[in-house]
Amino acid sequence: MDINKLIAGRVLALREARQLSLTSLAELSGVSRSNISLIERGESSATATVLDKLAGALGVTLASLFEAADASSAPSPLRRAAEQQVWTDPASGYVRRHLSPAARSPLQLVEVVFPPGQRVVYERMARASDIHHQMWMLDGVMDIACGEQQWRLEAGDCVAMREDQQIVYANPGSRPARYLVGLVTLPVGVHAAD
């Protein structure tokens, strides 16, 4: 399936499930009504920053916008490599592979390959859920800023963050960085175990 069509269907389905008009979603996300309409029709390849704003306004993780709707009553607990959705951010060129199977789980896994010299900024957004995020470096170097905290991550390093503040990803190296992201979504007010 074309990834832009998949994203289009997910954004539209989530917006309709929440009974939001295009105007309401535009106000909540800060993304223009016309841009949302283009995305929902699969006529625009939205950037990671735009998709993150839409995901936040819809109360889901960015990773969930890449999930295919599964019509079966028992989604498979297995997702083969050939079935994993791959998307490239048109602005930075970073590539994300959605690893998680369709079976319901609070955990989502995403593999990212981030080009050298690129930077992506995810704005702080009020979210309807509490998203915990861990990033494990597999190869290369990444500079991460989460709110006021900053780290340089190298292969083997792992950092835990909450998606309740601005997060900046930058690859200062001369070769692509590769990392695994684990996301857990909790209802607001429910805290992850220490």
N, C-alpha and C positions, 0 to 999 in steps of 0.2 A: 504494500500500500504506500502511496505517495505520502511522505511525512507531513507536508503542508496540509493535505486533505485530512490526515489523522488529527493534527492539531486543530484544524478548523472545526471538525466534528466535536472534539472534546470541549473546546471553548463554548461553542453554541449549546451543547447539551448541558454543561455546567451552568451557563447563564440562564437557560430556560428552567432548569431544576430549581434554581434559586429565585425564579420569577423576577429577574432583573431585565429592564429594558436596555437597549443599547446606550441610551442617555445615562441611565443609572450606573451601568458598568463603567462608562467613560468617567463619570464623576468620582466613583470609588477608586478607580485605578490611575487616573491621570493620563490615560491613553485616549486619544481622540475617537469620537464616535465613528468617523469615516474609516479610521485605521482598524478599529475593531470589526467593522463590517467587512472590510477587505480580508482580514484574517479569517473570519467565520466563513467566507466564501472560498477560502483557499487560494485567493488571488494575491496574497502578500506573504513574503517570507519574513516574518517578524524576527527582530533581534532577541537575544537572551534577556536583555534589560526590559523590553516591552512585554515579553512572555512572563517574566517574573512579576511585573506589576499586575498583569491580568490574573495570574495564579493567586497572588496575595489578596486581590479584591474578591476573588471567587472562593477564598478560604481553603486552597489546596496548595500542595508543593508544586514547584516548577516541573519536577519529574513526572507528576501525575498527568500533565498535559500531553505526555508522550505514550500514555497507556491506551491501548485499543479497547473499545467497549466490548466486553465478552457477553454474548447473548446466552451462553449456556448457564445452567443452574449451578454447576460445579466447575469453576474455573480451574485450569490445570496448575498444579504446583511446580511445573517444569516449564522453563522457557529456553529453548535451544538457541544457540548462538545465531543461527540464520533467522530466527524470529525476533531478535532484539532490535528495537527501533534505534536508528542512528540518525542524528541531526547535527547539522553544522550551522553555527551562528554566522549569519551573513556579515556581521560587523567585524568580529574579531577572528573568525575562522576556527574557533575552538569547536571540537567535536565531542558530543556526548552520546554515549550508548546506554540505553535504559536496560539494565540487566534483570530486574525483578520479574518473576512470573506473575501471571494474572491472578493467582490465588490471593485472597484478601489477607493483608498483613500490614501492621503499622510501620514496618521497615521497608524502605526502598533503597536499592543499590544502583549507582550510576558510575560508569567509567568515563573519565574525561581525558582528552588529549588536547593540551593547551599550547598554541604556537608561541615561539620565542618573540619577545618584544611586544606582546599584546597585553591588553588590560580590559577587564570588565568590572563595572560597578553595579551592584544591586542596592537600590535605595532602601532605606528603612521604611517599612510599611506596617500599619496596624493590620494584624491578621486575626482571623476568627479561630485560629488554632496555634498551638505552641510547637514550633518546628525545631528539633534538635538535629544537629548536623555534625558529622565527623568526617574528616578528610585525611586519607592515608596516602602519602606520596609513594609511588611505585618507581618513578624515574624522573630525573631532572630536578629543577629548582622552581619554587613558586614563592612570591612575596604575598602574604595575606594580611589584610587589615580588617579587623572586626571592631567597629566602634573606635575606641581609643587604643585598642591593643593591636600590635603588629608582630608578625613572625616571618622568618625566612625558613621555609620547609625544604628539606632535601630527602632523598630516597630513604624510606623507612620511618620518617617522622609522621606523627599523627596529631591532629589538633581537633578539639571539640568546640563547637560554637552553637549559639542559638540565633535563629534568623529573626531577631527582634531589633536589629540595628543594621546600619549600612555595612556591607561586606564588599571589599575590593580584592580582586584576584589579578595578579600580574606575574608574567614570566620574564624575569630579568636575564635569563640565560640565552645561549646561542642555539639551543636545540629545544625541541618540543618537551614539555613536561607531561607526565602521565600520572593520574591519581584516581583513587576510588573514593566515592562519596557515599556515606550511609546516612539516610534521613529517617527520623522517627517523628511522627505527627501525633501530638496529644491534644485533647481538648484544653482550651484555656482554663487555668486553675488547677490542672492535674500536673504534678511534677514528676519528672523521671527520677528513678532511684539514684541515690548518690553512689 
